[in-house]
Amino acid sequence: MLGITNQLSVELEAMFNRWSRVRITDPQLKQLIQLAMSPNRETYELVKTGKQEELTSQFNNIVSSVFDYAMTNPTQQENTTKGTLYGMYNAVTGYFQNVRNFRDDQSKFKSIMQGTGLQKNQAAFNLCTDFAKHGDSILN
C-alpha cells in the first residue's frame, strides 16, 4: 500500500509541475472555474454556450469568490500559480479549504473528503487534465 501511495504522489507531483508551466488567461481561468463549480448539467451547458445572463446570482457569487481567491490570495501570486493551470486547480481547492464558510469543522471535513468539495475538486482536476492535453479547445 505504501508503494502505491508513493508512486501516486510522484505522478501527481509531476502532473502539478506540468500544470504550473501551462499558462492561462484570466478569461480562461474564469471559465474553467465556472465549469468546475457548476452545480448541474444545465449550468455547465449555459457556461459552455456563453449564456452568462442566464446564470443564477448564487452561482455567480460562488464563482466570484473562487476567482477573487485566485487573483488575490498570497499563495496564488507565486510563479507556479499566478496565470497557470495549476493556479486554477489550487484556487478551487483553496476556496473550499480557506474561503467557503461551513457550519463547523466536521461539515468542512465531510465536504472536502466526500461531499461537494470533493466533487468540485475532482471536476477541477479533470478540467485541468483535459486543458493540459487539448488546450483551450475544451472551453468551446
C-alpha positions in Angstrom: 0.0 0.0 0.0 2.8 2.4 0.8 4.4 1.7 -2.6 1.2 2.6 -4.4 0.8 5.7 -2.3 4.4 6.7 -3.0 4.0 6.1 -6.8 0.8 8.2 -6.8 2.5 11.1 -5.1 5.4 11.0 -7.6 2.9 11.0 -10.5 0.8 13.9 -9.0 3.9 16.0 -8.4 5.0 15.6 -12.0 1.5 16.5 -13.2 1.2 19.6 -11.0 4.7 20.6 -12.1 3.5 20.4 -15.8 0.3 22.4 -14.9 2.5 25.1 -13.4 4.0 25.7 -16.8 0.7 25.8 -18.7 -0.2 29.5 -19.0 -3.9 30.6 -19.0 -5.5 33.9 -19.4 -7.9 35.5 -16.8 -11.0 34.8 -19.0 -9.9 31.2 -19.4 -9.4 31.0 -15.6 -12.9 32.3 -15.0 -14.5 29.9 -17.5 -12.6 26.9 -16.0 -13.8 27.9 -12.6 -17.4 28.3 -13.8 -17.2 24.8 -15.3 -15.6 23.2 -12.2 -18.1 24.9 -9.9 -21.2 24.1 -12.0 -23.9 22.6 -9.7 -25.6 20.7 -12.5 -25.6 19.9 -16.2 -27.8 22.8 -17.1 -25.5 25.3 -15.6 -22.5 23.6 -17.2 -24.2 23.9 -20.6 -25.0 27.6 -20.1 -21.3 28.3 -19.3 -20.2 26.2 -22.4 -22.6 28.1 -24.7 -21.7 31.5 -23.3 -25.2 32.3 -21.9 -23.8 34.2 -18.9 -27.0 36.2 -18.4 -28.9 33.0 -17.6 -26.6 32.0 -14.7 -28.0 32.5 -11.2 -26.8 35.1 -8.8 -25.9 32.4 -6.3 -23.7 30.6 -8.8 -22.1 33.9 -10.0 -21.3 34.8 -6.3 -19.6 31.5 -5.8 -17.6 31.8 -9.0 -16.7 35.4 -8.0 -15.4 34.2 -4.6 -13.2 31.5 -6.2 -11.9 33.9 -8.8 -11.2 36.6 -6.2 -9.2 33.9 -4.2 -7.3 33.1 -7.4 -6.4 36.7 -8.0 -5.7 37.9 -4.5 -4.5 35.2 -2.2 -0.8 35.4 -1.5 -0.3 31.7 -2.4 -1.8 32.5 -5.8 0.8 35.2 -6.6 3.7 32.8 -6.9 5.2 32.0 -10.3 3.8 28.4 -10.2 0.3 29.5 -9.6 -0.3 33.0 -11.0 -1.7 32.7 -14.5 -1.2 28.9 -14.6 -3.4 25.9 -14.9 -2.1 24.7 -11.5 -3.2 28.1 -10.1 -6.8 27.3 -11.3 -6.8 24.0 -9.6 -5.3 25.5 -6.5 -7.9 28.2 -6.4 -10.8 25.7 -6.4 -9.2 23.6 -3.7 -8.2 26.7 -1.7 -11.8 28.0 -1.9 -13.1 25.0 0.0 -10.2 25.0 2.5 -9.9 28.7 3.1 -12.9 30.8 1.9 -16.2 28.9 2.0 -18.0 29.1 5.3 -19.1 25.8 6.9 -21.3 25.2 9.8 -18.4 23.6 11.7 -15.1 21.8 11.2 -16.8 18.4 10.8 -19.0 19.8 8.0 -15.9 21.2 6.3 -14.1 17.9 6.6 -17.1 15.9 5.2 -17.4 18.3 2.2 -13.8 18.1 1.3 -13.4 14.4 1.8 -16.7 13.1 0.4 -19.1 15.8 -0.5 -19.4 18.9 -2.6 -15.8 20.0 -2.0 -14.6 16.6 -3.3 -16.9 16.7 -6.3 -15.8 20.2 -7.3 -12.1 19.5 -6.7 -12.4 16.4 -8.9 -14.2 18.4 -11.6 -11.3 21.0 -11.5 -8.7 18.2 -11.7 -10.5 16.7 -14.7 -10.7 20.1 -16.4 -7.1 20.8 -15.8 -6.1 17.4 -17.2 -8.2 18.0 -20.3 -6.9 21.5 -20.7 -3.3 20.4 -20.4 -3.9 17.8 -23.1 -6.1 19.7 -25.5 -5.7 23.4 -24.7 -8.5 25.9 -24.7 -10.4 23.9 -27.3 -12.2 22.3 -24.3 -13.8 25.6 -23.5 -15.8 25.7 -26.7 
